[in-house]
């Protein structure tokens, strides 16, 4: 992995962890997602218009269909995850999804994109996945929601693997701009969630009045995190950077422990060191 790719993915991970930190603080629902999405659509519109006007990015009917498929996969992931959090245990669904996602995306990349998987890459990826799973709590065998939580977590992981490899194909082979691809997903969510936002417009107004800075930061950093990751995918194999992307979980957990006072810092630092050892293996592959 090149140093530039590593910097891109680490920056993306920091942006991802930061906007998740603010989402945690605001604690909203789909109406908040709509508000954030509409702000992102407005903020990134000039960049998208420039890319389409410049003409260097070929964007026809086929490219449009590829982008729509990506938007549908991302929306399906979002809806499934929300359903999983209602029917299962957050402390199970989240770590299962975030740990199985890179594993599935790596498998898909090898099968469908013909990427090469070496022993060093495999070991580094497994260490990161195991570290993320342990850092976020692992499996609680006595949890009454164990079965449904595992199923939702695995399905969410499948969606993560699916959109990661599909988006890698779209930006690296079809050559759709990462900015245009992510923008389309935000625009799609804005349209789909508009009826919900309209019914709960008082809540939308309250979020904007009370958490304006948080909404602005999320609206900027959420797309930026994925755009940087997508750009890295244009010249770096999925098998290398998909596991490294999960360092965002490490940063999020440490932010929660230090900034939100969630505690358990010693254990979290230990598993953070394990995750970083896996990152070192991938970075030197």
N, C-alpha and C positions, 0 to 999 in steps of 0.2 A: 504493500500500500504506500502511495506517495505521501509525503509530508503535507502537501496541499490538501489532499483528500481527507487526511486525518484532522486537519484544522477545520475544514468545512463541517465534518460530521460532529466534532466536538462543539463547535459554535452552534450548530443546529440543536444539539442535545441541550446546551445551556439555554437557548431560546425556548425550547420545548418545556424544560423544567420550570423556567420563569413564568411562562403564561399559565402553566398548570397550577403554579403557586397562587397566582391571582384568581384563577377559577375556584380554587379551594377556599380562598378568603371570601369571595362573593357568594358562592354556594347557590347558584341559580339553576334554572331548568331550560327547556327548549326555547323559551322566549329570550333568554340570555344568549343562547347560541345564535338565534336570529339576529339580535342586536350586534353581536360581535361580527357575524358574517356580513351584514349590510355595511358595517364600518370598513371591513376589509375590502369589500367590493368597491367602495368609493375611494379608499386610500390607494389601492393598487391599479385603479382604472387607467391613469396616465401611462404607466409602464406597459400595460397590456395594449393600449391603443398605439403606442410607439412601436412595439414589436410587430403588431399586425400591419401598421402603416409602412414600416421599414422594408418589408417584403423579403427579408432574409430568412424568415420562418415560413416555410410552405404549409399552408393550412387550408385543406380542401374538405370534401365530404368524408373521405376515409379518415382523415385526422379528426374531424368532428365526431365521428362515430366512436373512435378510440377514446376520446376525451369523455364522451357520454358514458361509456362502459366504466371508466375509472370513477366518474361521479356516482354512478349507481352502486359500485362496490363500496365506496367510502360511506355513502348514505346507509347502506345495509349494515356496515360495521357499526356505525353510530347507533342505529336503532336497536341492533342486537345487543350491544353493550349496555344501553339503557335498560332494556328488558332484563338482561342478566343481573344487573344491580338490584332490580326490584324483586326478582324471583330467587336470587342466590345471595351469597355472602361476598361483599366487596373485597374482603381480605383474601378470598379464594379466586374469584373471577379475575381480578386485576393481575395478580402474579402469574396465573396460568396463561392468560392471554398474552402478556408481555414476554413470557419465557418461551412459549410454544411458537409465537409469531416468527421470530428469527429462524428457528429450526425449520419451520414449514417453508419460509421464503427461500432458505438455502437449498432445501430439497427441490423446490420448484425451479430455482435458477439452474441447478445441475440438470434437471430433467428437460426443461423447455428452452433454456437459453444456452445450453451446452457449456456452462461455466465449469472450470476445473476446481475440484475439491481435494486439497492436499491434506496430509495428516496434521500438519501444523495448523492449518486453517480450521480443520474439524475440532481439534483439541481446544484451540482458542475460543471458538464459538460455543462449545459445550461448557467451558469454564464460565463464560459470561452468562449463559442461560441459567446455569445452576446457581451462580452468584445472585442473579436478579431474583430468582425464585426464592432463595433463602433470605435475601435482604428484605423482601416484601412480605415475609411471613410464612411462606411454604404452605404445606397442607395441614389442616386441622382435622384429624380423623374423627373427633367427637362432634363436629359441626353437623347440625341436623339438615343443613342445606348442601351437604357435600356432593351428592350426585348431580343435582341441578346446577350447582356452581361449577363443577368440573365440566359438564356438558357445555354450558354457556361460555366458559373460559376457553375450551378447545375450539368451539365454533368461532369465537372472536379471534383466536390465534390463526385460524384458517383464513379469515378475512384479511388479517394483517399480512399474512404470507401472500395472499392473492393480490392485494392492491400493491404491495411492494414490488413483486415481480412484474405485474402488468404495467405499472408506472415506469419501471426500469425499461421495459420494452418500448413504451411510448416515447420516452425522452431520449433513449440511446439509439434506437433503431428507426422508429418513425420520425424522430427528430422534432417532436413538438416541444416548444419552449417550456421549461419547468414552471415559469411564471404563469403562462397561459393555462397549463394543466391544473395547477393549484387554484388559480382564479376561477376556473370553470366549476370546480367542486364547491367553492364558496358561493358562487352565483346560483348554483343548483340548490344548495341548502337554503339560501335566502328565499327562493321561489317556493320551495316545498313547505318551509316553516312559516311563510307569510300568514296563512290563515290562523295559526296558533298565536302568532305575535299580535294579530289584529284583535283576537278575542281577549287577549291579556295585555292590551296596550297600556293599561295603568301600571302593570308590573314593569313593562319595558321602559316607561317613563321614569319609574322609581329607580331602576338600575342605572339609567343614564344620569340622573340627578345625583344619586348617592355614590356611584362607583365609576364616575366618568373616566378617571385616570386609569383604573384597572381595565375598563372596556377598551380604551385606546391602546394600551400596551398589549393586551391579548390580541386585539384586531391586527396589530402590526407584527407581533412576534410569532403568532400561530402560523400564518402563511410563510413567514420568513424561515422558520424552522424547517418546514417541509420543502421549501424551494431550495434551500442550501443542500439538503439531503438529496433531492432530485438531481441537482447539478452535479453532485459527487457521483451519482449513478451514471452520468453520461460518459465517464471515463474510468470508473472503478467497478469491479464485479460486485454483484449483490452478496455473494458468499463472504466477502470481506467486510462490507460496511453495515449490513443489516444487523449483525450482533453488536457492533460498536455503537450503533444508534441507541441501543438500550441503556447506554450510560446516562441517558436522560432520567431514567428511573433512579439511578444512583444519586444524581444531583437533586431530584425532587425529594427523595427520602431524607437526604441530609438537610435540605432547606426546611422540611417539616420538623425535623428533630431540633435544629438550631434556631430557626426564625419563628416557628410556631410553637416551640416548647413541647414537642411530642415525646421527647426523651429517648431512652434506649440508644444513646449515641455510641457507646463503646462497641456494642454488637454490630451496629450499622457500619462503623468504621472498619471492623474486621472483614465483613463481607464486601465492603467497598474495595479493600485491598485485593481480595480474591478476583473481583470483576476487573480491576485494573491490570492484574497479571494476565488475564485473558486478552485484554486490549493490546498489551505489549506483544503478545504472540501474533495477533493479527496485524499489528502495525509493522512488524518485521517480516511478515510473510512475503 
